[in-house]
Amino acid sequence: MMVTLPVLAGLHLYMETVLRALPEPVSRNRLLVPHSTNRDVLRSLRREGWITVSLFQQVDSLEKEAKRLNCSHIFSNNRPKKLG
């Protein structure tokens, strides 16, 4: 009587090699918007390519909060303003 064993194959992926093969991520601008910003305005900003980060409550300093949340811009006077 002959016993047949299944054929097994293995594959090793080293993540550092896989990650080096990937293209660099595209950096998109993150925009901090006050809690009172109109939904239509938010939709329009997203269509333009912005990543919007909405606040749920009023804060003392939009600039400080934007930096804390890793945002590149704040929404001020109805337009995006780059952080200095």
C-alpha positions as a Markdown table, in Angstrom:
| # | Residue | x | y | z |
|---|---|---|---|---|
| 1 | Met | 0.0 | 0.0 | 0.0 |
| 2 | Met | 1.3 | 3.4 | -1.0 |
| 3 | Val | 0.6 | 6.5 | 1.1 |
| 4 | Thr | 0.4 | 9.9 | -0.8 |
| 5 | Leu | 1.4 | 12.9 | 1.2 |
| 6 | Pro | 0.1 | 16.4 | 0.2 |
| 7 | Val | 2.6 | 18.8 | -1.4 |
| 8 | Leu | 3.2 | 21.8 | 0.8 |
| 9 | Ala | 4.7 | 25.1 | -0.2 |
| 10 | Gly | 5.6 | 28.1 | 1.9 |
| 11 | Leu | 6.1 | 31.7 | 1.3 |
| 12 | His | 7.9 | 34.3 | 3.4 |
| 13 | Leu | 7.3 | 38.0 | 3.0 |
| 14 | Tyr | 9.5 | 40.4 | 4.8 |
| 15 | Met | 7.5 | 43.5 | 5.5 |
| 16 | Glu | 10.4 | 46.0 | 5.2 |
| 17 | Thr | 10.9 | 44.7 | 1.6 |
| 18 | Val | 7.2 | 44.9 | 0.8 |
| 19 | Leu | 7.0 | 48.5 | 2.2 |
| 20 | Arg | 10.0 | 49.6 | 0.2 |
| 21 | Ala | 8.3 | 48.4 | -3.0 |
| 22 | Leu | 5.2 | 50.6 | -2.4 |
| 23 | Pro | 5.0 | 54.1 | -3.7 |
| 24 | Glu | 5.3 | 57.0 | -1.3 |
| 25 | Pro | 1.9 | 58.0 | 0.1 |
| 26 | Val | 0.4 | 61.1 | -1.4 |
| 27 | Ser | 0.3 | 63.8 | 1.2 |
| 28 | Arg | -3.1 | 65.5 | 1.3 |
| 29 | Asn | -3.9 | 68.7 | 3.2 |
| 30 | Arg | -5.8 | 68.3 | 6.4 |
| 31 | Leu | -8.2 | 71.1 | 7.2 |
| 32 | Leu | -9.5 | 71.8 | 10.7 |
| 33 | Val | -13.0 | 73.2 | 10.5 |
| 34 | Pro | -15.0 | 74.8 | 13.4 |
| 35 | His | -18.0 | 73.0 | 14.7 |
| 36 | Ser | -20.4 | 75.5 | 13.2 |
| 37 | Thr | -19.2 | 75.0 | 9.6 |
| 38 | Asn | -22.1 | 74.4 | 7.2 |
| 39 | Arg | -22.4 | 70.8 | 5.8 |
| 40 | Asp | -22.6 | 72.0 | 2.2 |
| 41 | Val | -19.3 | 73.9 | 2.7 |
| 42 | Leu | -17.8 | 70.7 | 4.1 |
| 43 | Arg | -19.0 | 68.7 | 1.1 |
| 44 | Ser | -17.5 | 71.2 | -1.3 |
| 45 | Leu | -14.1 | 71.2 | 0.5 |
| 46 | Arg | -14.0 | 67.4 | 0.4 |
| 47 | Arg | -14.8 | 67.5 | -3.4 |
| 48 | Glu | -11.8 | 69.8 | -3.8 |
| 49 | Gly | -9.6 | 67.2 | -2.2 |
| 50 | Trp | -9.4 | 68.4 | 1.4 |
| 51 | Ile | -9.4 | 66.0 | 4.4 |
| 52 | Thr | -11.7 | 67.8 | 6.8 |
| 53 | Val | -11.3 | 67.4 | 10.5 |
| 54 | Ser | -14.4 | 68.8 | 12.2 |
| 55 | Leu | -14.5 | 70.0 | 15.8 |
| 56 | Phe | -17.4 | 69.0 | 18.0 |
| 57 | Gln | -17.2 | 72.0 | 20.3 |
| 58 | Gln | -15.7 | 75.5 | 20.3 |
| 59 | Val | -12.0 | 75.7 | 21.3 |
| 60 | Asp | -9.9 | 78.6 | 22.5 |
| 61 | Ser | -7.3 | 78.4 | 19.7 |
| 62 | Leu | -8.0 | 76.9 | 16.3 |
| 63 | Glu | -4.3 | 77.0 | 15.5 |
| 64 | Lys | -3.2 | 75.1 | 18.6 |
| 65 | Glu | -5.9 | 72.5 | 18.1 |
| 66 | Ala | -5.0 | 72.1 | 14.4 |
| 67 | Lys | -1.4 | 71.4 | 15.3 |
| 68 | Arg | -2.4 | 69.0 | 18.0 |
| 69 | Leu | -4.6 | 67.1 | 15.4 |
| 70 | Asn | -1.8 | 67.2 | 12.7 |
| 71 | Cys | -3.7 | 69.5 | 10.4 |
| 72 | Ser | -1.9 | 71.7 | 7.8 |
| 73 | His | -4.7 | 74.3 | 7.5 |
| 74 | Ile | -7.6 | 75.9 | 9.4 |
| 75 | Phe | -10.8 | 77.1 | 8.0 |
| 76 | Ser | -11.0 | 80.8 | 8.7 |
| 77 | Asn | -13.1 | 83.6 | 7.1 |
| 78 | Asn | -14.7 | 81.0 | 4.8 |
| 79 | Arg | -11.5 | 79.8 | 3.3 |
| 80 | Pro | -8.6 | 77.5 | 4.1 |
| 81 | Lys | -5.6 | 79.2 | 5.8 |
| 82 | Lys | -2.2 | 77.5 | 5.9 |
| 83 | Leu | -0.7 | 77.2 | 9.4 |
| 84 | Gly | 2.5 | 79.2 | 9.8 |
